[in-house]
Amino acid sequence: MNHLEEQREHLQMQTDQAFRSADEIEKICDEIWHHANTIHLYSSLAEEESKSITMKEKQKVIIRTTEEILNIIYKYKGNV
């Protein structure tokens, strides 16, 4: 095998790895988005039903935090 073929194979391996990594990152973002969305939903429902003011405040913090997570994923991935 000549040097040019070796370089081509090496470049192909790096390209394949980069695409796999991008696919893996996309799958991870999807999974995080679904978990954060679920947390946001349950926190919103719990906040509405809570009678305790301190619990409502804690739920609001959870809601704001998950909204930040969802916004980060939205900026990275676009509309999910």
A tleap script that builds the chain and sets N, CA, C and O, in Angstrom:
source leaprc.protein.ff14SB
mol = sequence {
  NMET ASN HIE LEU GLU GLU GLN ARG GLU HIE
  LEU GLN MET GLN THR ASP GLN ALA PHE ARG
  SER ALA ASP GLU ILE GLU LYS ILE CYS ASP
  GLU ILE TRP HIE HIE ALA ASN THR ILE HIE
  LEU TYR SER SER LEU ALA GLU GLU GLU SER
  LYS SER ILE THR MET LYS GLU LYS GLN LYS
  VAL ILE ILE ARG THR THR GLU GLU ILE LEU
  ASN ILE ILE TYR LYS TYR LYS GLY ASN CVAL
}
set mol.1.N position { 0.852 -1.163 0.000 }
set mol.1.CA position { 0.000 0.000 0.000 }
set mol.1.C position { 0.906 1.237 0.000 }
set mol.1.O position { 1.841 1.336 0.795 }
set mol.2.N position { 0.617 2.157 -0.889 }
set mol.2.CA position { 1.469 3.343 -0.926 }
set mol.2.C position { 1.007 4.382 0.092 }
set mol.2.O position { -0.043 4.245 0.720 }
set mol.3.N position { 1.805 5.399 0.231 }
set mol.3.CA position { 1.574 6.422 1.255 }
set mol.3.C position { 0.241 7.157 1.037 }
set mol.3.O position { -0.454 7.461 2.006 }
set mol.4.N position { -0.112 7.439 -0.185 }
set mol.4.CA position { -1.349 8.146 -0.493 }
set mol.4.C position { -2.577 7.321 -0.099 }
set mol.4.O position { -3.552 7.858 0.428 }
set mol.5.N position { -2.520 6.033 -0.355 }
set mol.5.CA position { -3.625 5.155 0.048 }
set mol.5.C position { -3.748 5.096 1.569 }
set mol.5.O position { -4.858 5.099 2.101 }
set mol.6.N position { -2.629 5.043 2.263 }
set mol.6.CA position { -2.654 5.029 3.721 }
set mol.6.C position { -3.277 6.312 4.272 }
set mol.6.O position { -4.069 6.267 5.213 }
set mol.7.N position { -2.920 7.442 3.689 }
set mol.7.CA position { -3.497 8.715 4.120 }
set mol.7.C position { -5.011 8.754 3.850 }
set mol.7.O position { -5.784 9.243 4.673 }
set mol.8.N position { -5.414 8.236 2.697 }
set mol.8.CA position { -6.829 8.218 2.343 }
set mol.8.C position { -7.608 7.350 3.336 }
set mol.8.O position { -8.680 7.747 3.792 }
set mol.9.N position { -7.083 6.183 3.670 }
set mol.9.CA position { -7.747 5.310 4.634 }
set mol.9.C position { -7.815 5.957 6.017 }
set mol.9.O position { -8.829 5.863 6.708 }
set mol.10.N position { -6.731 6.608 6.409 }
set mol.10.CA position { -6.705 7.278 7.703 }
set mol.10.C position { -7.748 8.402 7.741 }
set mol.10.O position { -8.471 8.552 8.726 }
set mol.11.N position { -7.819 9.178 6.677 }
set mol.11.CA position { -8.802 10.255 6.588 }
set mol.11.C position { -10.220 9.692 6.599 }
set mol.11.O position { -11.107 10.266 7.230 }
set mol.12.N position { -10.438 8.590 5.916 }
set mol.12.CA position { -11.765 7.966 5.900 }
set mol.12.C position { -12.156 7.492 7.298 }
set mol.12.O position { -13.306 7.651 7.708 }
set mol.13.N position { -11.211 6.914 8.025 }
set mol.13.CA position { -11.485 6.466 9.396 }
set mol.13.C position { -11.838 7.652 10.282 }
set mol.13.O position { -12.766 7.558 11.085 }
set mol.14.N position { -11.123 8.764 10.157 }
set mol.14.CA position { -11.410 9.950 10.955 }
set mol.14.C position { -12.779 10.531 10.599 }
set mol.14.O position { -13.520 10.961 11.483 }
set mol.15.N position { -13.112 10.544 9.320 }
set mol.15.CA position { -14.408 11.043 8.868 }
set mol.15.C position { -15.534 10.176 9.413 }
set mol.15.O position { -16.536 10.692 9.907 }
set mol.16.N position { -15.372 8.869 9.325 }
set mol.16.CA position { -16.385 7.952 9.862 }
set mol.16.C position { -16.577 8.171 11.362 }
set mol.16.O position { -17.705 8.188 11.853 }
set mol.17.N position { -15.475 8.339 12.080 }
set mol.17.CA position { -15.550 8.555 13.521 }
set mol.17.C position { -16.250 9.873 13.839 }
set mol.17.O position { -17.040 9.940 14.780 }
set mol.18.N position { -15.972 10.918 13.068 }
set mol.18.CA position { -16.611 12.220 13.294 }
set mol.18.C position { -18.115 12.122 13.090 }
set mol.18.O position { -18.884 12.682 13.871 }
set mol.19.N position { -18.544 11.412 12.044 }
set mol.19.CA position { -19.982 11.266 11.802 }
set mol.19.C position { -20.642 10.440 12.900 }
set mol.19.O position { -21.754 10.750 13.329 }
set mol.20.N position { -19.963 9.391 13.354 }
set mol.20.CA position { -20.505 8.600 14.464 }
set mol.20.C position { -20.637 9.467 15.704 }
set mol.20.O position { -21.641 9.397 16.413 }
set mol.21.N position { -19.633 10.277 15.963 }
set mol.21.CA position { -19.669 11.151 17.126 }
set mol.21.C position { -20.821 12.147 17.020 }
set mol.21.O position { -21.513 12.399 18.006 }
set mol.22.N position { -21.033 12.716 15.834 }
set mol.22.CA position { -22.130 13.664 15.635 }
set mol.22.C position { -23.479 12.973 15.848 }
set mol.22.O position { -24.381 13.548 16.458 }
set mol.23.N position { -23.616 11.755 15.352 }
set mol.23.CA position { -24.858 10.996 15.556 }
set mol.23.C position { -25.071 10.693 17.031 }
set mol.23.O position { -26.190 10.790 17.534 }
set mol.24.N position { -23.999 10.327 17.722 }
set mol.24.CA position { -24.101 10.025 19.149 }
set mol.24.C position { -24.494 11.274 19.932 }
set mol.24.O position { -25.319 11.204 20.844 }
set mol.25.N position { -23.910 12.411 19.581 }
set mol.25.CA position { -24.250 13.666 20.255 }
set mol.25.C position { -25.715 14.003 20.016 }
set mol.25.O position { -26.414 14.432 20.934 }
set mol.26.N position { -26.176 13.812 18.800 }
set mol.26.CA position { -27.580 14.089 18.491 }
set mol.26.C position { -28.505 13.190 19.303 }
set mol.26.O position { -29.525 13.655 19.812 }
set mol.27.N position { -28.167 11.922 19.431 }
set mol.27.CA position { -28.981 11.004 20.233 }
set mol.27.C position { -28.983 11.411 21.701 }
set mol.27.O position { -30.019 11.353 22.364 }
set mol.28.N position { -27.831 11.819 22.204 }
set mol.28.CA position { -27.741 12.265 23.593 }
set mol.28.C position { -28.591 13.518 23.797 }
set mol.28.O position { -29.300 13.627 24.798 }
set mol.29.N position { -28.528 14.464 22.859 }
set mol.29.CA position { -29.350 15.677 22.951 }
set mol.29.C position { -30.828 15.327 22.958 }
set mol.29.O position { -31.596 15.902 23.729 }
set mol.30.N position { -31.233 14.395 22.112 }
set mol.30.CA position { -32.634 13.975 22.085 }
set mol.30.C position { -33.058 13.394 23.426 }
set mol.30.O position { -34.135 13.700 23.938 }
set mol.31.N position { -32.198 12.553 23.984 }
set mol.31.CA position { -32.516 11.925 25.268 }
set mol.31.C position { -32.596 12.965 26.389 }
set mol.31.O position { -33.510 12.918 27.212 }
set mol.32.N position { -31.646 13.899 26.422 }
set mol.32.CA position { -31.668 14.958 27.431 }
set mol.32.C position { -32.922 15.806 27.262 }
set mol.32.O position { -33.576 16.150 28.246 }
set mol.33.N position { -33.257 16.143 26.027 }
set mol.33.CA position { -34.438 16.968 25.767 }
set mol.33.C position { -35.696 16.286 26.300 }
set mol.33.O position { -36.520 16.929 26.951 }
set mol.34.N position { -35.847 15.011 26.034 }
set mol.34.CA position { -37.041 14.287 26.493 }
set mol.34.C position { -37.105 14.235 28.022 }
set mol.34.O position { -38.175 14.420 28.601 }
set mol.35.N position { -35.977 13.988 28.676 }
set mol.35.CA position { -35.959 13.963 30.143 }
set mol.35.C position { -36.269 15.340 30.719 }
set mol.35.O position { -37.070 15.465 31.646 }
set mol.36.N position { -35.628 16.380 30.165 }
set mol.36.CA position { -35.859 17.740 30.660 }
set mol.36.C position { -37.305 18.164 30.430 }
set mol.36.O position { -37.906 18.824 31.278 }
set mol.37.N position { -37.855 17.788 29.294 }
set mol.37.CA position { -39.242 18.120 28.994 }
set mol.37.C position { -40.185 17.452 29.999 }
set mol.37.O position { -41.148 18.071 30.451 }
set mol.38.N position { -39.916 16.211 30.344 }
set mol.38.CA position { -40.726 15.496 31.335 }
set mol.38.C position { -40.620 16.170 32.707 }
set mol.38.O position { -41.626 16.365 33.388 }
set mol.39.N position { -39.399 16.521 33.103 }
set mol.39.CA position { -39.199 17.200 34.386 }
set mol.39.C position { -39.961 18.520 34.396 }
set mol.39.O position { -40.615 18.857 35.382 }
set mol.40.N position { -39.875 19.261 33.301 }
set mol.40.CA position { -40.567 20.543 33.202 }
set mol.40.C position { -42.079 20.356 33.347 }
set mol.40.O position { -42.736 21.104 34.070 }
set mol.41.N position { -42.611 19.379 32.674 }
set mol.41.CA position { -44.054 19.117 32.734 }
set mol.41.C position { -44.489 18.785 34.154 }
set mol.41.O position { -45.435 19.383 34.665 }
set mol.42.N position { -43.812 17.841 34.796 }
set mol.42.CA position { -44.188 17.448 36.151 }
set mol.42.C position { -43.988 18.584 37.158 }
set mol.42.O position { -44.781 18.737 38.087 }
set mol.43.N position { -42.945 19.369 36.976 }
set mol.43.CA position { -42.723 20.501 37.873 }
set mol.43.C position { -43.825 21.534 37.717 }
set mol.43.O position { -44.294 22.104 38.702 }
set mol.44.N position { -44.237 21.772 36.487 }
set mol.44.CA position { -45.330 22.724 36.248 }
set mol.44.C position { -46.619 22.247 36.900 }
set mol.44.O position { -47.329 23.028 37.533 }
set mol.45.N position { -46.915 20.976 36.744 }
set mol.45.CA position { -48.124 20.421 37.362 }
set mol.45.C position { -48.034 20.460 38.876 }
set mol.45.O position { -49.007 20.804 39.547 }
set mol.46.N position { -46.870 20.108 39.426 }
set mol.46.CA position { -46.696 20.098 40.876 }
set mol.46.C position { -46.791 21.513 41.441 }
set mol.46.O position { -47.336 21.714 42.526 }
set mol.47.N position { -46.260 22.495 40.706 }
set mol.47.CA position { -46.339 23.876 41.167 }
set mol.47.C position { -47.793 24.319 41.265 }
set mol.47.O position { -48.185 24.968 42.235 }
set mol.48.N position { -48.589 23.970 40.266 }
set mol.48.CA position { -50.005 24.352 40.261 }
set mol.48.C position { -50.755 23.723 41.425 }
set mol.48.O position { -51.646 24.349 41.999 }
set mol.49.N position { -50.403 22.497 41.778 }
set mol.49.CA position { -51.136 21.770 42.810 }
set mol.49.C position { -50.611 22.022 44.223 }
set mol.49.O position { -51.288 21.715 45.204 }
set mol.50.N position { -49.414 22.575 44.323 }
set mol.50.CA position { -48.800 22.746 45.641 }
set mol.50.C position { -49.491 23.846 46.439 }
set mol.50.O position { -49.870 24.888 45.905 }
set mol.51.N position { -49.638 23.586 47.709 }
set mol.51.CA position { -50.212 24.577 48.628 }
set mol.51.C position { -49.096 25.340 49.353 }
set mol.51.O position { -49.313 26.442 49.858 }
set mol.52.N position { -47.933 24.755 49.397 }
set mol.52.CA position { -46.803 25.338 50.118 }
set mol.52.C position { -46.091 26.383 49.245 }
set mol.52.O position { -45.738 26.110 48.098 }
set mol.53.N position { -45.891 27.568 49.801 }
set mol.53.CA position { -45.206 28.637 49.063 }
set mol.53.C position { -43.755 28.264 48.794 }
set mol.53.O position { -43.245 28.520 47.703 }
set mol.54.N position { -43.078 27.660 49.778 }
set mol.54.CA position { -41.678 27.281 49.563 }
set mol.54.C position { -41.558 26.196 48.496 }
set mol.54.O position { -40.608 26.197 47.714 }
set mol.55.N position { -42.511 25.276 48.462 }
set mol.55.CA position { -42.500 24.237 47.433 }
set mol.55.C position { -42.751 24.852 46.054 }
set mol.55.O position { -42.119 24.452 45.077 }
set mol.56.N position { -43.653 25.803 45.970 }
set mol.56.CA position { -43.910 26.479 44.696 }
set mol.56.C position { -42.643 27.173 44.191 }
set mol.56.O position { -42.340 27.134 42.998 }
set mol.57.N position { -41.907 27.806 45.107 }
set mol.57.CA position { -40.668 28.479 44.711 }
set mol.57.C position { -39.631 27.474 44.203 }
set mol.57.O position { -38.946 27.736 43.214 }
set mol.58.N position { -39.517 26.336 44.873 }
set mol.58.CA position { -38.579 25.298 44.426 }
set mol.58.C position { -38.988 24.760 43.063 }
set mol.58.O position { -38.134 24.500 42.216 }
set mol.59.N position { -40.281 24.593 42.847 }
set mol.59.CA position { -40.766 24.116 41.553 }
set mol.59.C position { -40.464 25.137 40.461 }
set mol.59.O position { -40.128 24.761 39.338 }
set mol.60.N position { -40.580 26.422 40.778 }
set mol.60.CA position { -40.263 27.471 39.798 }
set mol.60.C position { -38.791 27.420 39.409 }
set mol.60.O position { -38.451 27.632 38.245 }
set mol.61.N position { -37.916 27.141 40.373 }
set mol.61.CA position { -36.486 27.014 40.077 }
set mol.61.C position { -36.252 25.830 39.136 }
set mol.61.O position { -35.489 25.934 38.176 }
set mol.62.N position { -36.901 24.724 39.414 }
set mol.62.CA position { -36.775 23.541 38.546 }
set mol.62.C position { -37.274 23.869 37.139 }
set mol.62.O position { -36.644 23.497 36.150 }
set mol.63.N position { -38.393 24.559 37.057 }
set mol.63.CA position { -38.963 24.923 35.755 }
set mol.63.C position { -37.995 25.822 34.985 }
set mol.63.O position { -37.735 25.583 33.806 }
set mol.64.N position { -37.459 26.855 35.642 }
set mol.64.CA position { -36.515 27.759 34.963 }
set mol.64.C position { -35.260 27.015 34.517 }
set mol.64.O position { -34.753 27.248 33.419 }
set mol.65.N position { -34.765 26.128 35.360 }
set mol.65.CA position { -33.554 25.377 35.019 }
set mol.65.C position { -33.787 24.463 33.821 }
set mol.65.O position { -32.955 24.395 32.917 }
set mol.66.N position { -34.908 23.770 33.815 }
set mol.66.CA position { -35.174 22.885 32.670 }
set mol.66.C position { -35.424 23.693 31.407 }
set mol.66.O position { -35.088 23.239 30.313 }
set mol.67.N position { -36.005 24.876 31.533 }
set mol.67.CA position { -36.170 25.733 30.353 }
set mol.67.C position { -34.817 26.153 29.791 }
set mol.67.O position { -34.646 26.229 28.575 }
set mol.68.N position { -33.860 26.426 30.668 }
set mol.68.CA position { -32.506 26.754 30.216 }
set mol.68.C position { -31.879 25.569 29.482 }
set mol.68.O position { -31.248 25.742 28.439 }
set mol.69.N position { -32.053 24.379 30.025 }
set mol.69.CA position { -31.517 23.173 29.379 }
set mol.69.C position { -32.160 22.989 27.998 }
set mol.69.O position { -31.466 22.729 27.015 }
set mol.70.N position { -33.474 23.124 27.934 }
set mol.70.CA position { -34.178 22.968 26.658 }
set mol.70.C position { -33.718 24.031 25.660 }
set mol.70.O position { -33.576 23.734 24.474 }
set mol.71.N position { -33.484 25.250 26.113 }
set mol.71.CA position { -33.007 26.311 25.216 }
set mol.71.C position { -31.606 26.031 24.688 }
set mol.71.O position { -31.311 26.300 23.524 }
set mol.72.N position { -30.746 25.491 25.542 }
set mol.72.CA position { -29.395 25.138 25.092 }
set mol.72.C position { -29.466 24.082 24.001 }
set mol.72.O position { -28.784 24.189 22.982 }
set mol.73.N position { -30.288 23.067 24.212 }
set mol.73.CA position { -30.422 22.011 23.206 }
set mol.73.C position { -31.043 22.581 21.932 }
set mol.73.O position { -30.633 22.222 20.829 }
set mol.74.N position { -32.028 23.464 22.079 }
set mol.74.CA position { -32.676 24.074 20.912 }
set mol.74.C position { -31.648 24.858 20.097 }
set mol.74.O position { -31.642 24.778 18.868 }
set mol.75.N position { -30.777 25.618 20.774 }
set mol.75.CA position { -29.747 26.390 20.069 }
set mol.75.C position { -28.759 25.460 19.365 }
set mol.75.O position { -28.302 25.748 18.259 }
set mol.76.N position { -28.436 24.342 20.018 }
set mol.76.CA position { -27.456 23.418 19.435 }
set mol.76.C position { -28.033 22.637 18.266 }
set mol.76.O position { -27.400 22.500 17.219 }
set mol.77.N position { -29.248 22.126 18.461 }
set mol.77.CA position { -29.835 21.199 17.503 }
set mol.77.C position { -30.869 21.821 16.588 }
set mol.77.O position { -31.123 21.304 15.500 }
set mol.78.N position { -31.455 22.897 17.001 }
set mol.78.CA position { -32.599 23.420 16.280 }
set mol.78.C position { -33.861 22.842 16.878 }
set mol.78.O position { -33.846 22.326 17.996 }
set mol.79.N position { -34.938 22.923 16.151 }
set mol.79.CA position { -36.233 22.477 16.672 }
set mol.79.C position { -36.243 20.953 16.847 }
set mol.79.O position { -36.033 20.207 15.891 }
set mol.80.N position { -36.492 20.506 18.086 }
set mol.80.CA position { -36.552 19.059 18.369 }
set mol.80.C position { -37.973 18.612 18.565 }
set mol.80.O position { -38.220 17.432 18.811 }
savepdb mol mol.pdb
quit
